[in-house]
Amino acid sequence: MLGFALQRTRIFVLIELLVACARGVHAYGLTSGNNIGSKPITHSFSVPLKNPRPKPTSLADKFIELWNDPRPITSLVASADASYVRTNENDVPYCVVSDEFDIGGESFQILLYPCGRFAGGSALTSSDNNNQVMSGAASAYLRYLPKRYGDEIDIAWRLRLSAYKQSLKGKDIRQEPTYLHVITSGGLPRSNNTWSAAMTFCSALEAVESLGRTTDWGSSIWSAEQVSKAYRDEYLFAEGEISVFAKRSGESLFALPLFAKGGLGSVYRAVNRSSTQEKTTNQREFKVGEVIVARNIPGLESDVQELKQQLVYPGIDYRIMTMTDKNGIPIFSTNSLESDEDKCQARLSLRPCGWKLQHQLWKGYGMQTDWPIEIDAGRLVKVAATRFNPESAIPRIVSAFKRDWRMYSLALAVALTPIPLALVTRNFVSFYVIPTTSMEPSLLKGDLMMVEKLPRIYERTHRGDVVLFRPPSALVDIVRNNGSQLSSSSLFVKRIVGLPGDEDIILVENNDVLINSKEAVGPDRNLCPDEPLRLINSYLKNGIGIKISKLGKDEVYVLGDCKAVSVDSRVFGPLPKENIVGKPIARIWPINRFKLFGPF
């Protein structure tokens, strides 16, 4: 996803803040700071990316790490070592952290996720000529390390990942690098190897990303395959430039007078501006990093229509990635320009917030080039509002329903459900996250399913339906023999292919199954990659269900859609139909694969 903030949990930051306050307010520098002016000072940096993120040394650090990790918490707790990800050659760290480096007296570091921020225990997700390969995007982020609480800095930065060849003796010989390709360049100028953006970097508790305030920021725009290979086989560096526009100290929500400084002050000014400046045709400030929303303003229909032609639509959230004056010189805010004319001629590079939205606008409206788009500030000054302006709420809601009415309708229905009905529904509808790859490609690992669990579920199932069931005793034994444990609420998901009375069930070559002398129903079960160790073969060797003459009146036969990894009735035999407890009625997540009422 584009532009994720990797902020530490604010609960723990607040605890640290209170502890430090006990030591004396002066430690936080709650005094006016130093502003170095609007003309930026540019610094270059080049740091190696080789050290895995240190493992937490205390329970509190472990909790903070789990809290901020975007991966499913169940996979992190169950994993023997969640700090590494299995690739097609060697394991690579989930997160690589650079050494701290100095920029104008301030400290920064780079965080790299070679297999992506959402990579689980394995990054092998696709197949290429029967060989497992990696897919997805690697992520890199710039993190600010303030010396005191309340320090903040306005910067624009460019980031490249460069790979240097290793010498035969393993020496660090800096030759001409290979710059790794990026999917998109963030802001302007466009580049095929450089990410660019601008933000105010601040203490975590003072971050408000809608207003361009963050602790760390970056994007998932590099190939996970290329980055992981470069990390394993070459010297991988993060290189780029950081332009410092201003530095301040004492920017704290605890500073007096209240609502004057820090994140709280920024929110107060945004709300105040929404009630005054944005309701008039007067000049308003634009600042890089902030999110703006176009509105339909009576009397300005022609202006809105012209913006639509440039892919700026009412109700869409756009982030200002970079900004220049009329001569192309980078600026941080239009307030740094003297005249209203110069402010109107400032050039804003805009990008919709979120990858899916960017692709929707790109494909739906015939965009010929990559994001961002560049717009004169004067074209936006009368119609653009912040997220904190109440007048932006209705356009955002209308736009959201136009883009994905099913998902937002479902969310609204859930939000408006009366409490008594919700309590009743809880017993008959639940949510289930697909935990493995055994149902690929129909259901992918991580898919969030809505499952109905009304009474007499079996009477509403048919051959080919996907069902959730409690594990039979044979499956429980298999799990326990592998050193794992099941809870009383553990469920498995498979597809019913055999019904009571079916005959001549037999495992044939290629691990396929015949039922009643016909191939089992379902999708092509050869579309998913083999598990590297092919453990399924050892299970099938002594499988209970590899040959069954006839299913009993209370038995069904279930298979996974990925025969290369699925432990199913071939292994543990027929499933008692009384074990079936539910069937999926909707796939809620990911949004781009939303599906209501199947079939799955």
Secondary structure, 3 states (H helix, E strand, C coil): CECCCCCCCHHHHHHHHHHHHHHCHHHHCCCCCCCCCCCCEEEEEEEECCCECCCCCCHHHHHHHHHHCCCCHHHHHHCCCCCEEECCCCCEECCEECCCEEECCEEEEEEEECCCCCCCCECEEEEECCEEEECCEEEEEEEEECCCCCCEEEEEEEEEEEEECCCCCCCCCCCCCEECCECCCECCCCCCCCEEEEEEECCHHHCCCCECEECEEEEEEEEHHHHHHHHHHCEEEEEEEEEEEEEECCCCCCCCCCCCCHHHHHHHHHHHHHHCHHHCCCCCCCECCEEEEECCCCCCHHHHHHHHHCCCCECCEEEEEEEECCCCCECCEHHHCCCHHHHHCCEEEEEECCHHHHHHHHHHCCCCCCCCEEEEHHHHCCCEEECCCHHHHHHHHHHHHHHCHHHHHHHHHHHHCCHHHHHHHHCCEEEEECCCCCCCCCCCCCCEEEEECCCCHHHHCCCCCEEEECCCHHHHHHHHHCCCCCCCCCCEEEEEEECCCCEEEEECHHHCEEECCEECCCCCCCCCCCCCCCHHHHHHHCCCCCEEEECCCCEEEEECCCCCCCCCHHHHCCEEHHHEEEEEEEEEECHHHCEECCCC
